[in-house]
Amino acid sequence: MRDKSGALARQSMLVAAVCLVADVGQFLIRGPALTSGWQVWVVLIGTIVADAALAGPARLSGWVALGHALLVACGPILLCSCSGQTVGNNAGILIAGYRAGAWLSTIPAWLSLAAMCGGLLVGSLTGTGKWSHEWRMVSIGLLTSGVLPWLVGRYTTARRAYIAELERKAEQRRQDEAEAVRRAVAEERTAIARDLHDVISHHVSAIGVHAGAARLGLPAADSPVRRSLSAVESSSRAAMVDLRRLLDLLHRKETESGQRQPGLDNLDELLDGVRAANLPARLTTIGEPRDLPSSLDVALYRIVQEALTNALRHGDGGTVDVAIEYRQIEVILSITNDSTHVARGGANEFQHRGLAGIRQRVALFGGQVTYGPLPGENRWQVRVIFPLEQS
């Protein structure tokens, strides 16, 4: 805005300077000699002041037009006894009329037009030129020097207002279209969320309830069936939590923050759910935790979730150790659990029991995954390495 204001100010000064040079130069060439009397100096100084005022602010356009009208009216009266041209602001009064028509509101603009026409009329009637008292030439002079510049100024203002209105309507139309798109997206999200809730959540909840009822009907002693039912309960609860998060993301508007996807900060909640299914679990952090990209943070959480689900389904019920190690250029995640049954089944069986999904997530981030039994132990470990960008 300041750049535009400065450009307008410079242009106003340039216009005023051109008018000043044209009017003063014409007066000195065609007007009476400077030695003809003090009246010549009054008209000359008045011309200089009136033209210089054209560089002033737009709110003073009415006063500037009045000044030029007085100069046109008084010039011939002051110089009636002198030989030569008696009007010294021919260019200035044109610009003054234009500014009055362009920048002033209705009533001040009409008053300025009346003042200029009155000044031109008085100047023509008191002049000593050949055509000064010929009414046709006087009328043409009023139209040319007074009305025409004022009309051009009014036209410019009306055109500028018309263009601004078109731009405003176009912007409003663009905002309305964007709002319509946002509403359509929100309605589609609501429909998807409603379908997910109706089709999935009720069935998943029923699975968890029936699994819990079946587990309670079994003897208290530990058994593979009891562990499997506990794993079904834990998985159904985790699925419901994730489903609620997804429903929240679908329901929320684009301008709202909504609930973020789970990350490493939510591992304690995840482990609490596993412990509630009678599977001991502990978390170990090595090194100084650091901020990770949100997508990688979510991927690490999902890998731990998948590994814990495998431990519930296929493990021997021993403690699951989850370790996160932060290094300078990488982060290492390892999940270790008792799994002699999987060890006997071999790597192919383990791959079909959850490793495929983990490998796909790791591949998205250019990481590495290793898996297998620990030497000399009946424990199985999944180890994932993600490279990090150096800061």
C-alpha positions in Angstrom: 0.0 0.0 0.0 2.8 2.4 0.8 4.4 1.7 -2.6 1.2 2.6 -4.4 0.7 5.7 -2.3 4.3 6.8 -3.1 3.8 6.2 -6.8 0.6 8.3 -6.8 2.3 11.1 -4.9 5.2 11.1 -7.4 2.8 11.2 -10.4 0.9 14.1 -8.8 4.1 16.0 -8.4 5.1 15.3 -12.0 1.7 16.4 -13.3 1.9 19.6 -11.3 5.5 20.3 -12.5 4.4 19.8 -16.2 1.4 22.2 -15.7 3.7 24.7 -14.0 6.3 24.7 -16.8 3.6 24.9 -19.5 1.6 27.7 -17.9 4.5 29.8 -16.7 6.3 29.4 -20.0 3.3 30.4 -22.0 2.7 33.4 -19.8 6.3 34.6 -20.1 6.2 34.1 -23.9 2.8 35.5 -24.8 1.9 37.5 -21.7 2.7 41.1 -20.8 6.2 42.0 -19.9 7.3 41.6 -16.3 8.0 45.3 -16.2 4.4 46.2 -17.0 3.5 46.5 -13.3 2.9 44.7 -10.1 -0.3 43.1 -11.5 1.8 40.9 -13.8 3.8 39.6 -10.8 0.6 38.9 -8.9 -0.9 36.8 -11.8 2.5 35.0 -12.3 2.9 34.1 -8.6 -0.8 33.1 -8.5 -0.2 30.8 -11.4 2.8 29.2 -9.8 1.0 28.6 -6.5 -2.2 27.3 -8.2 -0.3 24.8 -10.3 2.0 23.7 -7.5 -1.2 23.0 -5.4 -2.0 20.3 -8.0 0.5 18.1 -6.2 -1.5 18.3 -3.0 -3.7 15.6 -1.5 -6.9 14.6 -3.2 -9.1 15.9 -0.3 -8.0 19.4 -1.2 -9.1 19.1 -4.9 -12.1 21.4 -4.3 -10.0 24.2 -2.9 -7.5 23.8 -5.7 -10.3 24.1 -8.3 -11.6 27.2 -6.5 -8.1 28.7 -6.6 -7.8 28.2 -10.3 -11.3 29.6 -10.9 -10.4 32.7 -9.0 -7.2 33.1 -11.0 -9.0 32.7 -14.3 -11.6 35.3 -13.2 -9.2 37.8 -11.6 -6.4 37.6 -14.2 -8.1 39.6 -16.9 -9.3 42.2 -14.4 -5.7 42.7 -13.1 -4.1 42.7 -16.5 -6.8 44.7 -18.4 -4.4 47.7 -18.8 -1.6 45.4 -20.1 -1.0 44.1 -23.6 -0.7 40.4 -24.1 -2.4 37.2 -23.0 -4.5 37.6 -19.8 -5.0 33.9 -18.8 -2.0 32.2 -17.2 -3.3 28.8 -16.0 -4.7 27.2 -19.2 -3.2 23.7 -18.4 -3.7 24.0 -14.6 -7.5 24.6 -14.8 -7.9 21.4 -16.9 -6.1 19.2 -14.4 -7.9 21.0 -11.5 -11.3 20.2 -13.1 -10.3 16.6 -13.7 -9.2 16.1 -10.1 -12.4 17.7 -8.8 -14.5 15.3 -10.8 -12.5 12.3 -10.0 -11.7 12.6 -6.3 -14.6 14.5 -4.8 -18.0 13.3 -3.7 -21.1 14.4 -5.5 -22.0 17.7 -3.8 -18.3 19.1 -3.5 -17.7 18.0 -7.1 -20.7 19.9 -8.4 -19.8 22.9 -6.4 -16.3 22.8 -7.8 -17.7 22.6 -11.3 -19.9 25.6 -10.7 -16.9 27.6 -9.3 -14.8 26.8 -12.4 -17.5 27.6 -14.8 -18.2 30.8 -13.0 -14.5 31.7 -13.1 -14.2 30.9 -16.8 -17.4 32.9 -17.5 -16.1 36.0 -15.6 -12.7 35.7 -17.2 -14.2 35.5 -20.7 -16.5 38.5 -20.2 -13.8 40.7 -18.7 -11.1 39.7 -21.3 -10.0 42.0 -24.1 -9.6 39.3 -26.8 -11.3 39.4 -30.1 -13.8 36.6 -29.2 -14.1 37.4 -25.4 -17.7 38.6 -25.7 -19.0 36.2 -28.4 -21.4 33.9 -26.6 -20.7 30.9 -28.8 -17.0 31.0 -28.1 -17.7 31.7 -24.4 -19.9 28.5 -24.3 -17.3 26.5 -26.1 -14.7 27.7 -23.7 -16.8 26.7 -20.7 -17.4 23.2 -22.2 -13.7 22.7 -23.2 -11.9 24.1 -20.1 -14.6 23.5 -17.4 -17.1 20.8 -18.1 -15.1 18.3 -20.2 -12.2 17.7 -17.7 -14.8 17.4 -14.9 -16.8 14.8 -16.8 -13.7 12.8 -17.7 -12.9 12.7 -13.9 -16.4 11.5 -13.0 -16.2 8.9 -15.7 -12.8 7.6 -14.4 -14.2 7.3 -10.9 -17.3 5.5 -12.1 -15.3 3.1 -14.2 -12.9 2.5 -11.3 -15.9 1.7 -9.0 -17.4 -0.6 -11.6 -14.2 -2.6 -11.9 -13.8 -2.8 -8.2 -17.4 -4.1 -7.9 -16.7 -6.7 -10.6 -13.6 -7.8 -8.7 -15.5 -8.0 -5.5 -18.2 -10.1 -7.0 -15.6 -12.4 -8.6 -13.9 -12.8 -5.2 -17.3 -13.5 -3.5 -18.1 -16.0 -6.2 -14.8 -17.7 -5.7 -15.3 -17.9 -1.9 -18.8 -19.2 -2.4 -17.5 -22.0 -4.7 -14.8 -22.9 -2.2 -17.3 -23.0 0.6 -19.6 -25.2 -1.5 -16.7 -27.6 -2.1 -15.9 -27.6 1.6 -19.5 -28.4 2.5 -19.6 -31.2 -0.1 -16.4 -32.7 1.4 -17.7 -32.4 4.9 -21.0 -34.1 3.9 -19.1 -36.8 2.2 -16.9 -37.3 5.2 -20.0 -37.5 7.4 -21.5 -40.1 5.1 -18.4 -42.2 5.2 -18.1 -41.9 8.9 -21.7 -43.0 9.3 -21.2 -46.0 7.1 -18.1 -47.0 8.9 -19.8 -46.8 12.2 -22.9 -48.7 11.1 -21.0 -51.5 9.2 -17.8 -52.0 11.2 -18.0 -50.7 14.8 -21.0 -52.7 15.9 -19.5 -55.9 14.6 -16.1 -55.3 16.1 -17.8 -54.5 19.4 -19.8 -57.7 19.3 -16.6 -59.7 18.6 -14.9 -58.2 21.7 -18.0 -58.9 23.8 -18.3 -62.5 22.7 -14.6 -63.2 23.1 -14.7 -61.8 26.6 -17.7 -63.9 27.5 -16.1 -67.0 26.1 -12.8 -66.3 28.1 -14.8 -65.9 31.3 -16.4 -69.3 30.8 -13.0 -71.1 30.6 -11.1 -72.5 33.6 -8.7 -70.0 35.3 -5.7 -72.0 34.3 -3.6 -70.6 31.4 -4.3 -72.2 28.1 -3.7 -71.4 24.4 -7.5 -70.9 23.9 -7.6 -68.4 26.8 -4.6 -66.5 25.4 -6.3 -66.5 21.9 -9.5 -65.1 23.3 -7.5 -62.4 25.2 -5.8 -61.5 22.0 -9.2 -61.2 20.3 -10.4 -58.9 23.1 -7.3 -56.7 22.9 -7.3 -56.5 19.1 -11.0 -55.6 19.1 -10.4 -52.8 21.7 -7.5 -51.5 19.7 -9.5 -51.6 16.5 -12.3 -49.6 18.2 -9.8 -47.0 19.4 -8.4 -46.6 15.9 -11.8 -46.5 14.4 -12.9 -43.7 16.7 -9.8 -41.7 15.7 -10.6 -42.2 12.0 -14.2 -41.2 12.6 -13.0 -38.1 14.4 -10.8 -37.2 11.4 -13.7 -37.7 9.0 -16.1 -35.7 11.1 -13.8 -32.7 11.7 -13.8 -29.7 9.4 -10.7 -28.8 7.5 -10.2 -25.7 9.7 -10.3 -27.6 12.9 -7.3 -29.3 14.4 -9.0 -32.7 15.2 -7.3 -35.6 17.0 -4.0 -36.6 15.6 -2.9 -40.1 14.7 -1.3 -42.1 17.5 2.5 -42.0 17.8 5.3 -43.0 20.2 3.7 -40.8 22.9 0.8 -43.3 23.0 2.9 -46.4 23.5 2.1 -46.5 27.3 -1.6 -46.6 26.5 -1.0 -49.4 24.0 1.0 -51.4 26.5 -1.6 -50.9 29.2 -4.1 -52.6 26.8 -1.8 -55.5 26.3 -1.2 -55.9 30.0 -5.0 -55.9 30.5 -5.0 -59.0 28.3 -2.7 -60.7 30.8 0.4 -60.3 28.7 3.3 -58.6 30.6 5.0 -55.8 28.6 7.7 -53.2 29.3 9.1 -50.3 27.4 12.7 -49.2 27.4 14.1 -46.0 25.8 17.8 -45.7 25.0 19.4 -42.4 24.1 17.9 -38.9 24.1 14.4 -38.9 22.5 14.2 -36.6 19.6 11.4 -35.2 17.4 10.6 -37.5 14.5 8.6 -36.8 11.3 4.9 -37.3 12.1 4.6 -40.0 9.4 7.5 -42.0 10.9 6.2 -41.5 14.4 2.9 -43.1 13.3 4.7 -45.9 11.5 6.7 -46.8 14.6 3.5 -47.0 16.6 1.8 -49.2 14.1 4.8 -51.6 14.0 4.7 -51.9 17.8 1.0 -52.5 17.6 1.3 -55.2 15.0 4.2 -56.9 16.9 2.2 -56.9 20.2 -0.8 -58.4 18.4 1.5 -61.2 17.1 2.8 -61.7 20.6 -0.7 -62.1 21.9 -1.8 -64.5 19.2 1.3 -66.6 18.8 3.5 -66.0 21.8 4.0 -68.2 24.9 2.7 -65.6 27.3 6.1 -64.3 28.5 7.1 -60.7 28.9 7.3 -58.6 25.8 10.2 -56.1 25.7 9.8 -53.1 23.5 13.0 -51.0 23.1 13.5 -47.7 21.2 17.1 -46.6 20.7 17.8 -43.1 19.4 21.1 -42.7 17.5 22.6 -39.8 15.7 21.5 -40.9 12.2 19.0 -43.6 12.9 16.3 -44.9 15.3 16.1 -48.6 16.2 13.0 -50.3 17.3 13.1 -53.9 18.7 10.2 -56.1 20.0 11.2 -59.3 21.8 8.9 -62.0 23.2 8.8 -65.6 24.2 7.8 -67.6 21.1 9.1 -71.1 21.0 6.1 -72.2 18.9 6.9 -69.6 16.2 10.6 -70.6 16.4 9.7 -74.2 15.7 7.5 -73.1 12.8 10.3 -71.2 11.1 10.6 -67.8 9.5 8.0 -68.5 6.8 5.3 -69.1 9.3 6.2 -65.9 11.2 6.1 -63.9 8.0 2.6 -65.0 7.3 1.6 -64.0 10.9 2.3 -60.3 10.7 5.7 -59.7 9.4 4.5 -58.8 5.9 2.7 -55.7 7.1 5.7 -54.6 9.1 8.0 -55.0 6.1 5.7 -52.9 4.0 5.7 -50.0 6.5 9.5 -50.2 6.8 10.0 -50.2 3.1 8.1 -46.9 2.8 10.8 -45.1 4.8 13.8 -46.9 3.4 14.4 -48.8 6.6 15.6 -52.3 7.3 13.9 -55.1 9.2 15.5 -58.3 10.7 13.8 -61.0 12.6 14.6 -64.4 14.1 15.3 -66.2 17.4 17.9 -64.8 19.8 21.0 -67.0 20.1 20.7 -69.4 23.0 17.2 -68.2 24.0 13.6 -69.2 23.3 12.8 -65.7 22.4 12.0 -64.1 19.0 12.9 -60.6 18.1 11.8 -58.2 15.4 14.4 -55.4 14.9 13.6 -52.3 12.7 16.1 -49.6 11.7 15.0 -46.3 10.3 17.5 -43.8 8.9 17.1 -40.2 10.0 18.2 -36.9 8.4 21.1 -35.3 10.1 20.3 -31.8 11.6 
